[in-house]
Amino acid sequence: MTLDADAIVDRRGIRRQLVMWRLATIVAILLFATVLILRSGALTPRSYVAQVNVTGVMVGDSQRLADLAQVAQDPAIRALIVHIDSPGGTVVAGE
């Protein structure tokens, strides 16, 4: 079975068209998946529960107060869990 030059050129053209259609299909599927992901909000930050660990003797700590103020201002934080592992401390710092 010998192929003449015209048949070989036709087969190459068909093969190129097939590759182009496959690439177009892959690009369309990726574009469709991207649109679905963006519309569903899967990449947007969700609300969550924050946890603060307090360890050691409790004395006045301005950094801890600044961290708690930052947690209070964050709209994505829906709840706060405070885990305290302390032998005690001053009355004012404990409150």
C-alpha positions in Angstrom: 0.0 0.0 0.0 1.8 3.0 -1.2 0.6 6.5 -0.6 1.0 9.2 -3.1 2.1 12.8 -2.2 -1.5 14.2 -2.1 -2.7 11.6 0.4 0.3 12.2 2.6 -0.3 16.0 2.6 -4.0 15.3 3.4 -3.2 13.1 6.3 -0.8 15.6 7.7 -3.5 18.3 7.4 -6.1 16.1 9.1 -3.6 15.3 11.9 -2.9 19.1 12.5 -6.6 19.8 12.6 -7.1 17.0 15.1 -4.3 18.4 17.4 -5.7 21.9 17.1 -9.2 20.7 18.1 -7.8 18.8 21.0 -5.9 21.8 22.3 -9.0 24.0 21.9 -11.0 21.5 23.9 -8.5 21.4 26.7 -8.3 25.2 26.8 -12.1 25.4 26.9 -12.4 22.9 29.7 -9.7 24.7 31.8 -11.5 28.0 31.2 -14.8 26.5 32.2 -13.3 25.0 35.4 -11.7 28.4 36.3 -15.0 30.2 35.9 -16.8 27.6 38.1 -14.1 27.9 40.8 -14.2 31.7 40.8 -18.0 31.9 40.8 -18.3 29.3 43.7 -16.1 31.4 45.9 -13.8 28.5 46.7 -10.8 30.7 46.6 -12.2 33.4 48.9 -11.2 33.3 52.6 -13.8 31.7 54.8 -14.8 32.5 58.4 -12.9 30.5 61.0 -12.4 30.0 64.8 -9.2 31.5 66.2 -7.3 30.1 69.2 -5.1 32.0 71.6 -2.8 30.1 73.9 -1.8 31.8 77.2 1.1 30.1 79.0 3.2 31.1 82.0 2.6 33.6 84.7 0.0 36.2 83.8 1.3 39.7 84.1 0.5 42.8 82.1 1.4 42.1 78.5 0.8 44.7 75.9 1.6 42.4 73.0 -1.2 39.9 74.1 -3.7 42.8 74.3 -2.7 44.0 70.8 -3.2 40.5 69.5 -6.6 40.2 71.1 -7.6 43.6 69.6 -6.5 42.4 66.2 -8.6 39.3 66.6 -11.6 41.4 67.6 -11.2 43.6 64.4 -10.9 40.7 62.0 -14.4 40.1 60.3 -13.4 36.6 59.2 -13.0 35.3 62.8 -16.4 34.1 64.1 -15.2 32.8 67.5 -12.2 32.8 69.8 -11.0 30.0 72.0 -8.6 31.0 74.7 -6.5 28.2 76.2 -4.9 29.2 79.5 -2.1 27.1 81.0 -0.9 29.4 83.9 -0.1 28.9 87.5 -1.5 32.4 88.2 -0.4 35.9 88.1 -1.7 39.4 89.0 -5.4 40.0 89.4 -5.4 42.7 86.7 -3.6 40.6 84.1 -5.9 37.6 84.8 -9.0 39.7 83.9 
